[in-house]
Amino acid sequence: MSEASKEEKEQVLATARAARDAASLLRLLTREQKDKALLAMADALDQRSGEITAANAGDVARAQAAGTSAALVDRLTLTPSRIADIAQALREVASLPDPVGEVIRGYTLPNGLQVRQIRVPLGVVGMIYEARPNVTVDAAGLCLKSGNAALLRGSSSAAESNAALTAVMRDALTSTGLPADAIQMVPGVTHDSVRYLMTARGLVDVLIPRGGADLIRSVVDNSTVPVIETGVGNCHVYIDKDADVDRAIAILMNSKAQRVSVCNAAETVLVHREIADVFLPRA
């Protein structure tokens, strides 16, 4: 291993250790503390929207110069309205019930001993994803709500955007008295940094890859850290025979036309044969 690789590995592991320290504090937070931080993050994104779009412009310019497809450039692009939507998503996360401490199921033994399955934080969650800067905020927000520290490894093509978004969120955490290291970008831009993250067993509790089939397969095949495997797209919409046709058409149009370039846009429509003659001509 070269000296540069050794240094990069140590940087990744140091980041993971800092996340682990932060996670030990996050798991003890009340809902009020977490929601206050989420709302502060949302407000900060709105207030520093110009700073974020300026950073994003650099990523977009490089992508266009490299001949990146229009669909991928669209996924990469952040506008003031998209940043406002991202901030609103954080507010919606804050409004959700606190998952920590929820009793899933339980029973009482004949001797009176109560057995309960209760939701608790995992600890340190590593996210590996492609050129979708909004995932940086989505992942960080969901991790914080569930009492977990987030280690984020996005695509190098979105490096400036992700750095700006992360800086804004870390500042918001600090302003509410929470550890900034609850949200961190994984250092390094080479594939080696991803490998070091995938093998940081004992420091990282779970990895979640989000992206194309090749990315997900690589993480699943090479990680020594437990992996939650996600889907790769090809999203289906099913129209049942009892569906309200007007409402179904509106849902279908929104599921595809809102942003046609994203991986969770609808790609397949299944229509029950008993409603097909009515639905398909209107769709």
N, C-alpha and C positions, 0 to 999 in steps of 0.2 A: 504494500500500500504506500502510495506517495505521501509526502509531507502534506500536500494540499488536501488529499483525501482524508488523512488523519485529522487535520484541522476541521474539515467539514463535518466529519463524523462526531467529533467532540462538540461542535456547535449544536448539532442536532440533539445530541444526548443532553447537553446542558439546558437546552430549551425544554426538553421533556422533563427534566428534573424540576425546573422552575414551574412547569405546569402541574406537576405532582404536588408540589408544595401548595400551590394555589387551590388545587382540588380538595385538599384536606380542610381548607377554610370554607370553600363553596358548599360542601355537603352539610354544613351546619347553619346555612343562611335561612332566614324566614322567607316566606313568600313576599312579604312587603319589601324586604331588602332586594330580592332579585327583580321584582317588578319595577322598583324605583330605578335600578340600574338599566333595565331594558328601556324604560321610557326616556332616561337620560341619553342613552345611545341613539334612540330615534330622533330626539330633538337635536342632538349634535350632528347627525347626518343631514338634517334639513338645514341647519345653520351653516354647515361647511360644505354645502353642495358644490359651490364654485371650485373649491379646492379639489374635490373629488373628480369633477368633470375635467379639470385641467390635467390631472394625472392620467385619467382615462384617455384623453386625447392623444397622449404619447403612445399608449398601447395600440390604439386604433390606427394611428399613422403607420406604425411599424407593421401591423398586420396587413394593411392595404399595400404597403410597399413590397411585402413578401408575396403578394398575390393570393392572399387568403380569400376564400369564397365569401360572397356577400352574406350568406346565411351565418357563417361563423363570425364575421365582423359584426353582424347585428347582435349576436349573442354576447359579444364582448362589449358592445357600446353601452355607456351609461349617459342618460340625459337627466336634466333636472326632474322631469316627471317620473322617470324610472327610479331615481333616488328617492323621491317622495313616496313612491309605492313600496320601496324596500323599507323605508322608515315606518310606514303604516303597518307593514307586516310585523315589525317588531312590537308595535303597540298591540296588535292582535294576539301575539304570543303572550304579552304581559297580561292580557285579559283572560287567558286560559286558566283553568284550575291548576293548582300546584300538583304535579304528579308525585313528588316526593312524599312518602308517608302514606300513600293510598293503599288500602288493604284490598288486594285482588281477590283473595278467597281465604277461607279458614274453617276450622272446626275445633271442637273440644273433645279431648279424649275422655274415656270413662273415668279416669282418675282426676279429672278436672283440669288437666293441663291444656292450655289454649295454644293452638298452632295457627299461625297466620303467615300468609305470603304477602309481603309488603314491598312496594316500590322503593328502591334506594338508588342514589347516584352510582354510576359505573366508576367514575374517577376521571381518567384522562381519555378523551375521545379524539382520535386522529381522523381528519377528513382529507381525502385525496380526490381532487376533482379537476376538471378541465377549464376552459376559458369562459367561465361564467362568474363574473365578479359578484353578482347578487348572492351566490352560494356562500361566499365569505361571510356575509351578514346573516343569512338564513341559518347556517350551521352554528355560528357563534351564539345567536339568540336562543336557539333550541337547546344548545348545550348549557347555557347559563340558566335557563328556566328549569332544567332538570338537574341542576346542581353539579354539572361536570365542567372541567376545564377543556378548552378546545385548542387543538394543534391543527393548523390549517396549511395544507399544501396544494395551492392552486397551480394552474398552468403558468409557465414562465411568460407566455404571451400576454398575461394579465397582471404582470408583476407590479407595475406602478399603481394600477387601480387597487389591487389587493392591499398593497402597502398603505395607501391613503385611507382606505376603509378601516383597516385594522388600527391605524394610528388614531383615528377618530373614536373608535369604540374603546380603545384602551384608555384614552383621556377621559371618556365618560365614566368608565369603571373607577378610575382614580378619584374623580370628582364626587362619587357616591360612597367612597370609603372601601371599595372592593379592590382586590389585587389585580393590577393590570395584566399580570401573567396568566390570568384566567383565559385570556384570548391572545394567541400568538401565531405568527406565521412561522412555518418551518424554514430555517435559513438554508441557503444554497439553491442553485438553479439547475444543478445537474441531476441526472437520474440516480446518482449515488445517494443524494440526500433522501430520496424516496425510499431507497433500499435500507438506509439506516433507520428511518422511521418504521418501516415494516418489520424490522428485527429488534426493535426496542422493547422486547418482552420484559415485563417487570416495571417498566416506566409508563408504557402506554397500555391501556386496558382493552381498547377495542379500536379497530379501523373500519371506516365506512368509505368505500370508493364510490364515486358518483361520476358517471360518464359513459363512454362507449364500451363495447364488448371487450376490446383488447385491454383497456385499462383495468376493467374489473377482473378479467381473467388473470392478468399479471399480478394483481394484489392478492387474489385468492390463492394462486399457485406459489407465491414466493414469501408470503408473510408468515412470521412465527407468532405474531400477535393475532388474537382472535379477530375474525372479519365478519361484519354483517354485509352480506352480498345483496346488492340492489339490482333492479331491473335495468334494461338497456334501451327502453323505448318501445316502439311498436304498440302504442297505447290504443286500447279498444274502447269504443262507445257502443253500448247495446240498447236498442230501442225495443221495449217490450210491447206486446200486443195491446196492453191496456194504457199505454203512455198517452199523456196529453200532447197532441201533435205540435201545437204552437210552442209549448214549453220545450219539447224535445228538440225542435229545430233551433230554438234560441241557445240551448245548452250545446248542441252540436256545433253551431257556428262559433260560439265563444271558445270551445275546446280546441278549435283549429285556427280560427282567423285572428284571435287576440294577438298571438305571436307565433307565426307559422314556423319560425326557425328553431324554436326550442325543442329539447328532446322529449318533453312531456306533452307536446301537442298531439292531438288525436291523429292517428294514421289509418285506423281501420274502423269501419262502422258495420255493426251487425244488426240487422232488422228482422224482427219476427215476421214470418211469412203472412200471418193474418193481418198485419198492418202495412205490409210492404206496398200494396197497390195505392194506399192512401198517402203514405209517408214519402216514398221515393220521388214521386213527381213534384212534390213541394220542396223537398230538400235539394 
